[in-house]
Amino acid sequence: MPSVPFTILLAALLAAGCGANATDATAAADAVAVNVTAIAAAEQPIARFIRVSGTLTAQEDAEVAAEIAGRVVATPVERGSVVRANDPLVQIAATEVEAQAREAESNAAQIEARLGLAGGAAFDVERVPEVANARAAFQLAQNDFGRAERLYQDKLLSQSDFDQRSAQLEAAERQYDVAKNGAAQQYQALRGARARVTVAQKALADTVVRAPFAGAVGERFVSVGDYVTRGNKVASVVRLDPLRVELTIPEQYVSVVEVGRAVTFGVDAYPKETFTGQVRYVSPSVTASTRALTVEAIVPNGNGRLKPGLFATALIEEAGQRPGILVPAAAIRTVSGTARVFVINGDRVEERIVMTGQSVGDRVEIVSGVKAGERVAASGIDQLVDGVKVTVR
């Protein structure tokens, strides 16, 4: 029986000792306050951005084909060659085409000489030599008939002679009409000959397959000695400046995206750089399977650093501004993916879990967890825990 009171007494002494130690630890913690800088959470209008992803593509990507058939005699470019607009890509043998062009030009020149159109003069049917001769003969017949008519009226010319002059006038008039019709037909033949000259000259020009725009050669499909026919692909050319970035916009942001809106994006190849573009195209409909909208922006690429196919993470600025609560980025501590801030309440701090939004310079938007006007610790936060005493500098 005496041992029971002793045990109870011993337990009481131990409990009193532990309570004293806990009290001393709390007092020591309160005695050492953490120095912090207090910044008030400020509410102000901020620009909003939509974060989306997409892919860079070439502005133009053409597979250039031959316009005529023939043997390839030269290939002045290789894969990756930088070309300007109209630079030669492939040369096709031109001997036969040159002969056809010379023949067509000769035929056209022969008809021009017949019509008296040397020196590029405009066609005038009255200036054609044959027509001019017929017109002169007709005028002469008119004069003869006029004299014969006066003599006939004066009874100085017989009926048979008068009829002869009349027939001569009619024949001369018909010859004049025939000459004009013949000249008009020859002129139409000349137009056909000139058209054949144009076709022959185009065929001659087509023996050199040229780049349709400035860019880089993606692939060359033929080599010297290959025989190509009309429509055979000989090379592909890619325009690298500007590029396009195709973005996928969730349907809830459809109302805030419009043509002309600025786009800022980054790529993994240049992790510390940002690039800018401008929205050029907004799809007129939302894709039913993805419930998303396709948006295309134009991106300058004068230095050629960006390449088609790169994955891009972009920000598109929304129209207008909406208010948000901002705190310094230094006031936020992230642990295991959870953002926390320490709100100063008197001489102690209260730890709060917050949801962050957009960054604005060196500040971060707080979507929930902090109200406007509340002060947060902006320095020494690594030393803070919930309820610790602080000294505000």
ChimeraX attribute file (.defattr): number of C-alpha atoms within 10 A of each C-alpha:
attribute: neighborCount
match mode: 1-to-1
recipient: residues
	/A:1	5
	/A:2	6
	/A:3	8
	/A:4	8
	/A:5	10
	/A:6	11
	/A:7	11
	/A:8	10
	/A:9	12
	/A:10	11
	/A:11	12
	/A:12	11
	/A:13	11
	/A:14	11
	/A:15	12
	/A:16	11
	/A:17	11
	/A:18	11
	/A:19	11
	/A:20	11
	/A:21	12
	/A:22	11
	/A:23	11
	/A:24	12
	/A:25	12
	/A:26	10
	/A:27	11
	/A:28	11
	/A:29	13
	/A:30	15
	/A:31	10
	/A:32	12
	/A:33	16
	/A:34	19
	/A:35	17
	/A:36	19
	/A:37	17
	/A:38	19
	/A:39	19
	/A:40	19
	/A:41	21
	/A:42	18
	/A:43	16
	/A:44	13
	/A:45	12
	/A:46	17
	/A:47	15
	/A:48	20
	/A:49	18
	/A:50	17
	/A:51	14
	/A:52	15
	/A:53	17
	/A:54	20
	/A:55	18
	/A:56	22
	/A:57	24
	/A:58	18
	/A:59	17
	/A:60	17
	/A:61	17
	/A:62	15
	/A:63	18
	/A:64	20
	/A:65	19
	/A:66	22
	/A:67	19
	/A:68	21
	/A:69	17
	/A:70	20
	/A:71	18
	/A:72	21
	/A:73	17
	/A:74	17
	/A:75	19
	/A:76	11
	/A:77	18
	/A:78	15
	/A:79	14
	/A:80	14
	/A:81	14
	/A:82	17
	/A:83	21
	/A:84	14
	/A:85	11
	/A:86	13
	/A:87	17
	/A:88	18
	/A:89	23
	/A:90	25
	/A:91	20
	/A:92	24
	/A:93	18
	/A:94	19
	/A:95	10
	/A:96	10
	/A:97	20
	/A:98	17
	/A:99	13
	/A:100	19
	/A:101	19
	/A:102	14
	/A:103	15
	/A:104	20
	/A:105	18
	/A:106	14
	/A:107	16
	/A:108	20
	/A:109	17
	/A:110	15
	/A:111	19
	/A:112	23
	/A:113	12
	/A:114	16
	/A:115	22
	/A:116	19
	/A:117	18
	/A:118	13
	/A:119	8
	/A:120	8
	/A:121	9
	/A:122	9
	/A:123	15
	/A:124	13
	/A:125	19
	/A:126	15
	/A:127	14
	/A:128	20
	/A:129	15
	/A:130	21
	/A:131	22
	/A:132	16
	/A:133	16
	/A:134	21
	/A:135	20
	/A:136	14
	/A:137	19
	/A:138	22
	/A:139	16
	/A:140	15
	/A:141	20
	/A:142	19
	/A:143	14
	/A:144	16
	/A:145	20
	/A:146	15
	/A:147	13
	/A:148	21
	/A:149	18
	/A:150	13
	/A:151	14
	/A:152	15
	/A:153	11
	/A:154	9
	/A:155	10
	/A:156	11
	/A:157	15
	/A:158	12
	/A:159	10
	/A:160	9
	/A:161	12
	/A:162	20
	/A:163	14
	/A:164	13
	/A:165	20
	/A:166	19
	/A:167	14
	/A:168	19
	/A:169	22
	/A:170	15
	/A:171	15
	/A:172	21
	/A:173	19
	/A:174	14
	/A:175	19
	/A:176	22
	/A:177	16
	/A:178	15
	/A:179	22
	/A:180	20
	/A:181	14
	/A:182	16
	/A:183	23
	/A:184	17
	/A:185	12
	/A:186	16
	/A:187	20
	/A:188	12
	/A:189	16
	/A:190	20
	/A:191	15
	/A:192	13
	/A:193	21
	/A:194	19
	/A:195	14
	/A:196	19
	/A:197	21
	/A:198	15
	/A:199	15
	/A:200	21
	/A:201	18
	/A:202	15
	/A:203	19
	/A:204	21
	/A:205	16
	/A:206	19
	/A:207	25
	/A:208	23
	/A:209	22
	/A:210	21
	/A:211	24
	/A:212	19
	/A:213	17
	/A:214	18
	/A:215	24
	/A:216	21
	/A:217	23
	/A:218	19
	/A:219	17
	/A:220	20
	/A:221	16
	/A:222	17
	/A:223	14
	/A:224	13
	/A:225	13
	/A:226	12
	/A:227	15
	/A:228	19
	/A:229	13
	/A:230	11
	/A:231	12
	/A:232	17
	/A:233	16
	/A:234	20
	/A:235	25
	/A:236	19
	/A:237	26
	/A:238	26
	/A:239	23
	/A:240	26
	/A:241	20
	/A:242	19
	/A:243	24
	/A:244	24
	/A:245	28
	/A:246	20
	/A:247	22
	/A:248	17
	/A:249	23
	/A:250	17
	/A:251	15
	/A:252	10
	/A:253	12
	/A:254	17
	/A:255	9
	/A:256	14
	/A:257	19
	/A:258	17
	/A:259	13
	/A:260	13
	/A:261	16
	/A:262	18
	/A:263	21
	/A:264	18
	/A:265	21
	/A:266	19
	/A:267	18
	/A:268	11
	/A:269	13
	/A:270	11
	/A:271	8
	/A:272	8
	/A:273	10
	/A:274	12
	/A:275	16
	/A:276	15
	/A:277	23
	/A:278	20
	/A:279	22
	/A:280	16
	/A:281	15
	/A:282	17
	/A:283	12
	/A:284	9
	/A:285	12
	/A:286	15
	/A:287	14
	/A:288	8
	/A:289	6
	/A:290	11
	/A:291	13
	/A:292	19
	/A:293	21
	/A:294	19
	/A:295	21
	/A:296	23
	/A:297	22
	/A:298	24
	/A:299	25
	/A:300	16
	/A:301	16
	/A:302	11
	/A:303	8
	/A:304	12
	/A:305	9
	/A:306	21
	/A:307	15
	/A:308	16
	/A:309	12
	/A:310	15
	/A:311	19
	/A:312	21
	/A:313	16
	/A:314	24
	/A:315	18
	/A:316	22
	/A:317	18
	/A:318	18
	/A:319	14
	/A:320	10
	/A:321	13
	/A:322	11
	/A:323	13
	/A:324	20
	/A:325	23
	/A:326	27
	/A:327	28
	/A:328	21
	/A:329	15
	/A:330	15
	/A:331	24
	/A:332	24
	/A:333	15
	/A:334	12
	/A:335	8
	/A:336	5
	/A:337	7
	/A:338	12
	/A:339	16
	/A:340	19
	/A:341	25
	/A:342	25
	/A:343	25
	/A:344	25
	/A:345	14
	/A:346	11
	/A:347	13
	/A:348	20
	/A:349	21
	/A:350	18
	/A:351	17
	/A:352	15
	/A:353	16
	/A:354	17
	/A:355	14
	/A:356	19
	/A:357	15
	/A:358	17
	/A:359	18
	/A:360	15
	/A:361	8
	/A:362	10
	/A:363	16
	/A:364	20
	/A:365	23
	/A:366	25
	/A:367	15
	/A:368	13
	/A:369	14
	/A:370	21
	/A:371	16
	/A:372	15
	/A:373	12
	/A:374	15
	/A:375	20
	/A:376	26
	/A:377	26
	/A:378	20
	/A:379	20
	/A:380	14
	/A:381	20
	/A:382	8
	/A:383	10
	/A:384	22
	/A:385	13
	/A:386	12
	/A:387	15
	/A:388	18
	/A:389	22
	/A:390	22
	/A:391	15
	/A:392	17
	/A:393	8
